[in-house]
Amino acid sequence: MDRNLALEVVRVTEAGALAAARLMGRGDEIAVDKAASEAIRRAFRSIPIQGRIVIGEGAPDEDVPLYEGEEIGSGQGSRLDVAVDAVEGDAACASGGPNALSVVAISDAEDGGFVRCPRCYMDKLAVGPDGREAVEIDRSPGENVKALAEARGMYVEDLTVAVLDRPRHEKLIHEIRAAGARIKLIADGDLSAALGTLRDESGIDLALGVGGASQGVLAAAALVCAGGKFQGRFTATSGFQAERLRAAGITDFARKYEATDLARGNLMFAATGVTSGTLLEGVRFFRGGATTNSIVMRSKTRTFRFIQAVHHFDFKPEY
């Protein structure tokens, strides 16, 4: 893939973020997702790729933009697999909360860049490059925080673990507290938490817990690009979810997936903040325009760039 394509993809996530941000705090997460999805679809039309959505906003029969299997891009250029979450944290955006992101990852792997998975859950672990040899999803939370503290030359009491604030995490939270580490409970946006492990400024050293599987695949792509570590294990909370996983070819629920099992090939990852959070500032509107803040990464070089853009709506298409 041409390295300039990474900057083109940022235009797509910027479009999604701008569209979603206009609906911030208005209480309608469905409208947030729809507006961002439609903007991303339109923005992709000018990107010189032959793209196919493999992780998207729904199935072909659900009549939603960015459905799985949809062809996107200009129809010229490389044939690429695309994983997208129009707004990761749509409920947060709808309520005016933090950590909502517009996210796209692309891969040129000929045998499929991303694991196809239905809407289900995944048990996840994410950490930055300096902790990749210290932690394992099969170890207890206490073992992981102690090993990470040793690897980073820190006190356990100074580490912060991000966990979604859900009843299912009661035992996990108790074990982390018993080990002496700090906890950042987040209402939404565990992808943002996983990305936060890549930057000291985020205040997040480790991300643990069960969240959306598609967000896990996107997190895996980002961690591959940045040299961090991601591990996941698909989980079924009902018989229906178990059947959907089996139908997708995922039959071994005990299997531990490494990041490169979930996201393969030459990868590019881009995210733009919709609302401000641990990683990125959200959209800020001003008279006649807006500012956006994005991150873009490439696995080939392990570079990542933070991009602040000023958009003047009189001089560019409104997405």
VENBEL-V311130 format. One record per residue. N is the residue number from 1. RES is the residue in one letter. NEAR is the number of other ideal C-beta (glycine too) atoms within 12 Angstrom. Layout:
# VENBEL-V311130
N,RES,NEAR / N,RES,NEAR
This chain:
# VENBEL-V311130
1,M,32 / 2,D,20 / 3,R,18 / 4,N,17 / 5,L,34 / 6,A,35 / 7,L,24 / 8,E,32 / 9,V,49 / 10,V,40 / 11,R,35 / 12,V,47 / 13,T,51 / 14,E,45 / 15,A,45 / 16,G,51 / 17,A,54 / 18,L,43 / 19,A,40 / 20,A,49 / 21,A,42 / 22,R,28 / 23,L,32 / 24,M,37 / 25,G,22 / 26,R,18 / 27,G,16 / 28,D,20 / 29,E,29 / 30,I,22 / 31,A,24 / 32,V,41 / 33,D,36 / 34,K,28 / 35,A,36 / 36,A,49 / 37,S,39 / 38,E,27 / 39,A,38 / 40,I,47 / 41,R,34 / 42,R,25 / 43,A,39 / 44,F,41 / 45,R,24 / 46,S,23 / 47,I,37 / 48,P,22 / 49,I,34 / 50,Q,20 / 51,G,42 / 52,R,32 / 53,I,38 / 54,V,37 / 55,I,45 / 56,G,41 / 57,E,39 / 58,G,26 / 59,A,21 / 60,P,17 / 61,D,9 / 62,E,18 / 63,D,13 / 64,V,25 / 65,P,29 / 66,L,43 / 67,Y,25 / 68,E,30 / 69,G,22 / 70,E,28 / 71,E,24 / 72,I,39 / 73,G,32 / 74,S,19 / 75,G,17 / 76,Q,14 / 77,G,22 / 78,S,28 / 79,R,24 / 80,L,40 / 81,D,42 / 82,V,52 / 83,A,50 / 84,V,51 / 85,D,51 / 86,A,53 / 87,V,55 / 88,E,53 / 89,G,49 / 90,D,41 / 91,A,31 / 92,A,35 / 93,C,45 / 94,A,31 / 95,S,22 / 96,G,24 / 97,G,28 / 98,P,29 / 99,N,43 / 100,A,49 / 101,L,54 / 102,S,54 / 103,V,56 / 104,V,58 / 105,A,56 / 106,I,50 / 107,S,43 / 108,D,31 / 109,A,29 / 110,E,13 / 111,D,11 / 112,G,24 / 113,G,39 / 114,F,42 / 115,V,37 / 116,R,30 / 117,C,38 / 118,P,29 / 119,R,30 / 120,C,34 / 121,Y,33 / 122,M,44 / 123,D,36 / 124,K,45 / 125,L,48 / 126,A,50 / 127,V,44 / 128,G,35 / 129,P,25 / 130,D,25 / 131,G,36 / 132,R,28 / 133,E,17 / 134,A,28 / 135,V,38 / 136,E,24 / 137,I,33 / 138,D,15 / 139,R,21 / 140,S,21 / 141,P,36 / 142,G,25 / 143,E,25 / 144,N,35 / 145,V,40 / 146,K,29 / 147,A,27 / 148,L,41 / 149,A,30 / 150,E,19 / 151,A,24 / 152,R,27 / 153,G,13 / 154,M,24 / 155,Y,18 / 156,V,29 / 157,E,18 / 158,D,18 / 159,L,39 / 160,T,34 / 161,V,46 / 162,A,45 / 163,V,41 / 164,L,38 / 165,D,23 / 166,R,21 / 167,P,12 / 168,R,17 / 169,H,29 / 170,E,17 / 171,K,19 / 172,L,36 / 173,I,27 / 174,H,16 / 175,E,25 / 176,I,36 / 177,R,23 / 178,A,18 / 179,A,29 / 180,G,21 / 181,A,35 / 182,R,25 / 183,I,33 / 184,K,33 / 185,L,26 / 186,I,39 / 187,A,27 / 188,D,36 / 189,G,48 / 190,D,49 / 191,L,50 / 192,S,49 / 193,A,49 / 194,A,55 / 195,L,48 / 196,G,40 / 197,T,45 / 198,L,42 / 199,R,27 / 200,D,19 / 201,E,14 / 202,S,27 / 203,G,23 / 204,I,39 / 205,D,43 / 206,L,53 / 207,A,57 / 208,L,49 / 209,G,41 / 210,V,31 / 211,G,44 / 212,G,37 / 213,A,40 / 214,S,42 / 215,Q,46 / 216,G,48 / 217,V,51 / 218,L,54 / 219,A,53 / 220,A,44 / 221,A,51 / 222,A,50 / 223,L,43 / 224,V,41 / 225,C,39 / 226,A,39 / 227,G,28 / 228,G,41 / 229,K,36 / 230,F,50 / 231,Q,35 / 232,G,44 / 233,R,31 / 234,F,40 / 235,T,28 / 236,A,29 / 237,T,22 / 238,S,13 / 239,G,10 / 240,F,14 / 241,Q,24 / 242,A,21 / 243,E,15 / 244,R,24 / 245,L,30 / 246,R,19 / 247,A,17 / 248,A,24 / 249,G,15 / 250,I,31 / 251,T,15 / 252,D,15 / 253,F,22 / 254,A,14 / 255,R,22 / 256,K,22 / 257,Y,32 / 258,E,24 / 259,A,39 / 260,T,27 / 261,D,27 / 262,L,44 / 263,A,44 / 264,R,28 / 265,G,30 / 266,N,29 / 267,L,44 / 268,M,49 / 269,F,53 / 270,A,49 / 271,A,55 / 272,T,53 / 273,G,47 / 274,V,56 / 275,T,41 / 276,S,29 / 277,G,38 / 278,T,36 / 279,L,45 / 280,L,46 / 281,E,28 / 282,G,39 / 283,V,40 / 284,R,24 / 285,F,19 / 286,F,13 / 287,R,9 / 288,G,13 / 289,G,19 / 290,A,33 / 291,T,25 / 292,T,41 / 293,N,35 / 294,S,41 / 295,I,44 / 296,V,39 / 297,M,43 / 298,R,35 / 299,S,35 / 300,K,21 / 301,T,18 / 302,R,20 / 303,T,19 / 304,F,33 / 305,R,25 / 306,F,24 / 307,I,27 / 308,Q,20 / 309,A,29 / 310,V,19 / 311,H,30 / 312,H,16 / 313,F,17 / 314,D,10 / 315,F,10 / 316,K,19 / 317,P,18 / 318,E,21 / 319,Y,35
